[in-house]
Amino acid sequence: MSDTKYVFVTGGVTSSLGKGIISASLAKLLQARGYKVTIQKLDPYLNVDPGTLNPYEHGECYVTVDGAETDLDLGHYERFLNVHTSQANNVTTGRIYQNVINKERRGDYLGKTVQIIPHITDEIKRNIKILGTKHNFDVVITEIGGTVGDIESLPYIEAVRQMKWELEPNQAIVIHLTLVPYLKASGELKTKPTQHSVKALLETGVQPDVIVLRTEKELNQDIRKKVALFCNVDIKSVIQSIDVSTIYEVPVKMQEEGLDETVMKKLNLPIDNKPELKEWKTFLDKLKNAKEVVNIGLVGKYVELADAYKSIIEALTHAATYNDRKLKLHLIHSEQINHKTVDEKLSGLDGILVAPGFGHRGIEGKLTAVKYARENKIPFLGICLGMQCAVIEFARNVLGYQEANSTEMELHTPYPVIDLMEDQKNVTDMGGTMRLGAYECKIKKGTKAYEAYNKDLVEERHRHRYEFNNEYLPAYEKAGMIASGHNPETGLVEIMEIPEHPWFVGVQFHPEYSSTVLNPHPVFLSFVKAAIKNKKE
């Protein structure tokens, strides 16, 4: 029997209460006490991974070092814990069913009737346990996506019930996160939704061990007693999670509430020391008390939902904080930018970031934004498609290739400066078939990229099908845009920049995925520093 302890985090009343942040905060506190911790997200939808999901519906697709397209909560896990996650940290119903059906086709079940119980629940349990045993984690925190009562979540809740029954006492606990709404008209906090949510959980055979209450007002002792009484938990296991100005405050609040100690007692883990979270609190202090502002414009086509750019926004926040500035982010829809509106939309910004994306919608607005940043000497960062836009804009307006384009947008362009990668030309499936995961990038000395990284070999994560067409590189370098980073094995261009510009850098990879609270990404640090310098000048 493995010694790994398991914590399951379920949610009730409504979605988007912050199970991922609570999970990451608990993991941070346990990690600070010296335990080896990881977090896993079980998603109840039938997609095999989030790679094919619309960002409007699901927010960004996060990519791990090993090339898995995963839920955006894994980004929170990495930003909080400062450790890499992998394919095993995000499991969807689609993948569970795919694995079971593949086994059935191979004859692994020896002619048995394949059912939800035990076959699907066994596969869920296998995915939970393998993460703990394979990497020798002390604690595995598993976040169950969705809300208790959802039909889609039932097999996961049943798997949790089975695991609690199968494992040793004190080896697995359930934390249930719910909402205590405040009724303004009567001036009251209401616990009834929490009671109903816990009742729904009890009907599945699962008793929560700890209840975390999301609230916008302080909870008094009477409310905690009421929840404890109706939900069969001791009062010390009723934890308040009050609204805060930044997600990075949540671990500190959870420590004040004693969430980590409550969990450790229930899991029979020794409580030898109290973590100080010194570096974390220093970051938090700088974040909350920065006096001066840096204005960054993020140009994208999914800006109505900020979660579509979650990692970029957090990476900018890290970089601004380490540069002693408060980030003032301007989300600008690329479809609203044209030669008539560009000045009104982008003037007054200290830096401009053109975001990643797929497809031709909003592309002309992105190209106009790039041109504005280049001509007005405003610090510019282009990420993935943003870098490709910088390349296309330069071809059209500097090299004179008026019809230059990416073959993603215009298949028969006479100047395919961005083209499909060779190994992508015969790919017909959409899911998980791009260039995904971490690849090496060799950086040229004396460039802005080298100045940022201060080393000549780095590893960055990718998620793309199209690349810079190397046939055109001599023309670019002659005209003043250079390749300052390339893949040492394939020769693929990874970074393009304009040396004569104060700071103009486009990266084919996604640096935002690697930025954490304690290790902000050097490209973002350098970009924000240039934006601050631009503001002063």
Secondary structure, DSSP 4 states (H G I P E B T S, - for coil): ----EEEEEEE-SSS-S-HHHHHHHHHHHHHHTT--EEEEEEE-SSSSSGGGS-HHHH-PPEE-TT--EE-THHHHHHHHH-S---GGGEEEHHHHHHHHHHHHHHTTTTTPPP-IIIIIHHHHHHHHHHHHHHTT-SEEEEEEPS-TT-GGGHHHHHHHHHHHHHSPTTSEEEEEEEE--EETTTTEE--HHHHHHHHHHHHTT---SEEEEEESSPPPHHHHHHHHHHHT--GGGEEEEE--SSGGGHHHHHHHHTHHHHHHHHTT---------HHHHHHHHHHHH--SEEEEEEEES-TTSGGGGHHHHHHHHHHHHHTT-EEEEEEEEGGG--TTTHHHHHTT-SEEEE----SSTTHHHHHHHHHHHHHTT--EEEETHHHHHHHHHHHHHTS--TTEEETTT-TT-SEEEEEE-GGGTT----TT-SEEEEEEEEE-TTSHHHHHH-SSEEEEEEEESEEE-GGGHHHHHHHT-EEEEE-TTT--EEEEE-TTSSSEEEESS-GGGG--SSS--HHHHHHHHHHHHHHH-
